[in-house]
């Protein structure tokens, strides 16, 4: 329907020109929902996903401490064989603000999402104030190892500073032979 204007011209009423707007909003919403569904389906499960205690490996546990020495060679598997794949529950965690003598800890999870045993050949921390107990150095496919990482603010003078410490893990994952977990804390003066 056209409307005659005073100047002799004709125009479409404004409501007709804006009829497409609700349809465009609806179509955009449907596309966003579809994108979310596809992303959810295609995402691999997180290493932090709940795990059954029976899935925790305990073969040859490791105590990671500050060590600057050379490690043993990584026992990579032949490329023609199934391969392991390491997945960490978190790569960074902040303890927030802590006291100058506080000892804090956090549990992390290492999951083997590959098709062959994941072997941790070496694990060490970046400072003597940090240690990590890893439940196993050999993690079968589909299983996990737990990591109990401990930071001791009183190990050396850190009062009034924000410190960041790491755990370095060397494994036979051919795509990621070195993995890191970092923790941070702001240490109060009192």
ZIMOHU-V938218 format. One record per residue. N is the residue number from 1. RES is the residue in one letter. PHI is phi in radians with two decimals (none if undefined). PSI is psi in radians with two decimals (999 if undefined). BURIAL is b if it has 24 or more other C-alpha atoms within 12 Angstrom, else e. Layout:
n:N res:RES phi:PHI psi:PSI burial:BURIAL
n:N res:RES phi:PHI psi:PSI burial:BURIAL
This chain:
n:1 res:X phi:none psi:2.35 burial:e
n:2 res:X phi:-1.90 psi:2.60 burial:e
n:3 res:X phi:-2.00 psi:2.30 burial:e
n:4 res:X phi:-1.42 psi:2.27 burial:e
n:5 res:X phi:-1.65 psi:2.87 burial:e
n:6 res:X phi:-1.09 psi:-0.57 burial:e
n:7 res:X phi:-1.44 psi:0.09 burial:e
n:8 res:X phi:1.67 psi:-0.23 burial:e
n:9 res:X phi:-1.39 psi:2.81 burial:e
n:10 res:X phi:-2.03 psi:2.65 burial:e
n:11 res:X phi:-2.55 psi:2.76 burial:e
n:12 res:X phi:-1.38 psi:2.50 burial:e
n:13 res:X phi:-1.09 psi:2.61 burial:e
n:14 res:X phi:-1.05 psi:-0.61 burial:e
n:15 res:X phi:-1.11 psi:-0.58 burial:e
n:16 res:X phi:-1.22 psi:-0.66 burial:e
n:17 res:X phi:-1.17 psi:-0.43 burial:e
n:18 res:X phi:-1.79 psi:0.11 burial:e
n:19 res:X phi:-1.14 psi:-0.46 burial:e
n:20 res:X phi:-1.29 psi:-0.35 burial:e
n:21 res:X phi:-1.07 psi:-0.89 burial:e
n:22 res:X phi:-1.07 psi:-0.62 burial:e
n:23 res:X phi:-1.14 psi:-0.72 burial:e
n:24 res:X phi:-1.13 psi:-0.72 burial:e
n:25 res:X phi:-1.11 psi:-0.75 burial:e
n:26 res:X phi:-1.09 psi:-0.81 burial:e
n:27 res:X phi:-1.09 psi:-0.73 burial:e
n:28 res:X phi:-1.07 psi:-0.73 burial:e
n:29 res:X phi:-1.11 psi:-0.74 burial:e
n:30 res:X phi:-1.09 psi:-0.74 burial:e
n:31 res:X phi:-1.11 psi:-0.69 burial:e
n:32 res:X phi:-1.12 psi:-0.75 burial:e
n:33 res:X phi:-1.10 psi:-0.78 burial:e
n:34 res:X phi:-1.08 psi:-0.71 burial:e
n:35 res:X phi:-1.09 psi:-0.70 burial:e
n:36 res:X phi:-1.13 psi:-0.71 burial:e
n:37 res:X phi:-1.13 psi:-0.79 burial:e
n:38 res:X phi:-1.08 psi:-0.76 burial:e
n:39 res:X phi:-1.10 psi:-0.69 burial:e
n:40 res:X phi:-1.16 psi:-0.73 burial:e
n:41 res:X phi:-1.21 psi:-0.70 burial:e
n:42 res:X phi:-1.48 psi:-0.13 burial:e
n:43 res:X phi:-1.38 psi:2.32 burial:e
n:44 res:X phi:-1.29 psi:2.64 burial:e
n:45 res:X phi:-1.10 psi:2.49 burial:e
n:46 res:X phi:-1.30 psi:2.59 burial:e
n:47 res:X phi:-1.14 psi:-0.37 burial:b
n:48 res:X phi:-1.47 psi:-0.08 burial:e
n:49 res:X phi:-1.00 psi:2.61 burial:e
n:50 res:X phi:-0.95 psi:2.48 burial:e
n:51 res:X phi:-2.29 psi:2.68 burial:e
n:52 res:X phi:-1.40 psi:2.35 burial:e
n:53 res:X phi:-0.94 psi:-0.45 burial:e
n:54 res:X phi:-1.22 psi:-0.29 burial:e
n:55 res:X phi:-1.48 psi:-0.09 burial:e
n:56 res:X phi:-1.44 psi:2.15 burial:b
n:57 res:X phi:-1.40 psi:2.54 burial:b
n:58 res:X phi:-2.28 psi:0.25 burial:e
n:59 res:X phi:-1.38 psi:2.12 burial:e
n:60 res:X phi:0.94 psi:1.22 burial:e
n:61 res:X phi:-1.07 psi:2.78 burial:b
n:62 res:X phi:-2.19 psi:2.44 burial:b
n:63 res:X phi:-1.91 psi:1.94 burial:b
n:64 res:X phi:-1.57 psi:2.21 burial:b
n:65 res:X phi:-2.27 psi:3.06 burial:b
n:66 res:X phi:-1.20 psi:2.04 burial:e
n:67 res:X phi:-2.58 psi:2.07 burial:e
n:68 res:X phi:-1.72 psi:0.08 burial:e
n:69 res:X phi:-1.31 psi:3.00 burial:e
n:70 res:X phi:-1.35 psi:2.49 burial:e
n:71 res:X phi:-1.67 psi:2.96 burial:e
n:72 res:X phi:-1.20 psi:2.74 burial:e
n:73 res:X phi:-1.05 psi:2.57 burial:e
n:74 res:X phi:-1.35 psi:2.24 burial:e
n:75 res:X phi:-1.43 psi:1.26 burial:e
n:76 res:X phi:-1.15 psi:2.59 burial:b
n:77 res:X phi:-1.55 psi:2.69 burial:e
n:78 res:X phi:-1.00 psi:2.45 burial:e
n:79 res:X phi:-1.01 psi:-0.45 burial:e
n:80 res:X phi:-1.32 psi:-0.19 burial:e
n:81 res:X phi:-1.70 psi:2.86 burial:e
n:82 res:X phi:-1.00 psi:2.64 burial:e
n:83 res:X phi:-2.12 psi:2.66 burial:b
n:84 res:X phi:-1.43 psi:2.87 burial:b
n:85 res:X phi:-2.55 psi:2.13 burial:b
n:86 res:X phi:-1.53 psi:2.44 burial:b
n:87 res:X phi:-2.43 psi:2.23 burial:b
n:88 res:X phi:-1.75 psi:2.52 burial:b
n:89 res:X phi:-1.16 psi:-0.65 burial:b
n:90 res:X phi:-2.63 psi:2.63 burial:b
n:91 res:X phi:-1.90 psi:-0.20 burial:b
n:92 res:X phi:-2.63 psi:2.44 burial:e
n:93 res:X phi:-2.53 psi:2.38 burial:b
n:94 res:X phi:-1.84 psi:2.22 burial:b
n:95 res:X phi:-1.38 psi:-0.13 burial:b
n:96 res:X phi:1.35 psi:-2.52 burial:e
n:97 res:X phi:-1.67 psi:2.27 burial:e
n:98 res:X phi:-2.30 psi:2.90 burial:b
n:99 res:X phi:-1.35 psi:2.84 burial:b
n:100 res:X phi:-1.20 psi:-0.23 burial:b
n:101 res:X phi:-2.09 psi:0.13 burial:e
n:102 res:X phi:-1.22 psi:2.55 burial:b
n:103 res:X phi:-2.05 psi:2.09 burial:e
n:104 res:X phi:-2.12 psi:2.71 burial:b
n:105 res:X phi:-2.49 psi:2.80 burial:b
n:106 res:X phi:-2.58 psi:2.45 burial:b
n:107 res:X phi:-1.70 psi:2.35 burial:b
n:108 res:X phi:-2.11 psi:2.89 burial:b
n:109 res:X phi:-2.22 psi:2.36 burial:b
n:110 res:X phi:-1.90 psi:2.14 burial:b
n:111 res:X phi:-2.00 psi:2.43 burial:b
n:112 res:X phi:-1.70 psi:1.83 burial:b
n:113 res:X phi:-1.67 psi:0.13 burial:b
n:114 res:X phi:-1.57 psi:-2.91 burial:b
n:115 res:X phi:-1.96 psi:0.13 burial:e
n:116 res:X phi:-2.42 psi:2.80 burial:b
n:117 res:X phi:-1.02 psi:2.36 burial:b
n:118 res:X phi:-1.58 psi:2.14 burial:b
n:119 res:X phi:-1.93 psi:2.11 burial:b
n:120 res:X phi:-1.55 psi:1.93 burial:b
n:121 res:X phi:-1.52 psi:-0.39 burial:b
n:122 res:X phi:-2.80 psi:2.49 burial:b
n:123 res:X phi:-2.53 psi:2.32 burial:b
n:124 res:X phi:-2.62 psi:2.80 burial:b
n:125 res:X phi:-1.84 psi:2.84 burial:b
n:126 res:X phi:-1.52 psi:-0.07 burial:b
n:127 res:X phi:-2.73 psi:2.64 burial:b
n:128 res:X phi:-1.14 psi:-0.29 burial:e
n:129 res:X phi:-1.36 psi:-0.07 burial:b
n:130 res:X phi:-2.21 psi:2.31 burial:b
n:131 res:X phi:-2.29 psi:2.83 burial:b
n:132 res:X phi:-2.55 psi:2.25 burial:b
n:133 res:X phi:-1.76 psi:2.06 burial:b
n:134 res:X phi:-1.86 psi:2.22 burial:b
n:135 res:X phi:-1.13 psi:-0.40 burial:b
n:136 res:X phi:-2.73 psi:2.60 burial:b
n:137 res:X phi:-1.74 psi:-0.17 burial:b
n:138 res:X phi:-2.16 psi:2.08 burial:b
n:139 res:X phi:-2.07 psi:1.97 burial:b
n:140 res:X phi:-1.12 psi:2.80 burial:b
n:141 res:X phi:-0.97 psi:2.35 burial:b
n:142 res:X phi:1.41 psi:-0.04 burial:b
n:143 res:X phi:-1.81 psi:3.04 burial:b
n:144 res:X phi:-2.29 psi:2.80 burial:b
n:145 res:X phi:-2.15 psi:2.48 burial:b
n:146 res:X phi:-1.66 psi:2.60 burial:b
n:147 res:X phi:-2.16 psi:2.09 burial:b
n:148 res:X phi:-1.80 psi:1.76 burial:b
n:149 res:X phi:-1.67 psi:2.26 burial:b
n:150 res:X phi:-2.11 psi:2.28 burial:b
n:151 res:X phi:-2.05 psi:2.22 burial:b
n:152 res:X phi:-1.91 psi:1.80 burial:b
n:153 res:X phi:-1.14 psi:-0.43 burial:b
n:154 res:X phi:-1.54 psi:0.03 burial:e
n:155 res:X phi:-1.05 psi:-0.73 burial:e
n:156 res:X phi:-2.55 psi:2.97 burial:e
n:157 res:X phi:-1.16 psi:1.88 burial:e
n:158 res:X phi:-2.23 psi:0.05 burial:b
n:159 res:X phi:-1.00 psi:2.36 burial:e
n:160 res:X phi:1.41 psi:0.17 burial:e
n:161 res:X phi:-2.13 psi:2.76 burial:e
n:162 res:X phi:-1.81 psi:2.10 burial:e
n:163 res:X phi:-1.99 psi:2.58 burial:b
n:164 res:X phi:-2.27 psi:2.21 burial:b
n:165 res:X phi:-2.25 psi:2.67 burial:b
n:166 res:X phi:-2.25 psi:2.79 burial:b
n:167 res:X phi:-2.05 psi:2.16 burial:b
n:168 res:X phi:-1.85 psi:2.24 burial:b
n:169 res:X phi:-2.10 psi:2.15 burial:b
n:170 res:X phi:-1.86 psi:2.19 burial:b
n:171 res:X phi:-2.39 psi:3.06 burial:b
n:172 res:X phi:-1.59 psi:0.36 burial:b
n:173 res:X phi:-1.25 psi:2.00 burial:b
n:174 res:X phi:-1.18 psi:-0.35 burial:b
n:175 res:X phi:-1.65 psi:-0.23 burial:e
n:176 res:X phi:-2.73 psi:1.30 burial:e
n:177 res:X phi:-1.30 psi:-0.31 burial:b
n:178 res:X phi:-2.21 psi:2.16 burial:b
n:179 res:X phi:-2.13 psi:2.65 burial:b
n:180 res:X phi:-2.31 psi:2.49 burial:b
n:181 res:X phi:-2.14 psi:2.23 burial:b
n:182 res:X phi:-2.06 psi:2.46 burial:b
n:183 res:X phi:-2.16 psi:2.71 burial:b
n:184 res:X phi:-2.45 psi:2.59 burial:b
n:185 res:X phi:-2.61 psi:2.48 burial:b
n:186 res:X phi:-1.71 psi:2.05 burial:b
n:187 res:X phi:-1.68 psi:2.10 burial:b
n:188 res:X phi:-1.18 psi:2.81 burial:e
n:189 res:X phi:-1.38 psi:-0.38 burial:e
n:190 res:X phi:-2.32 psi:999 burial:e
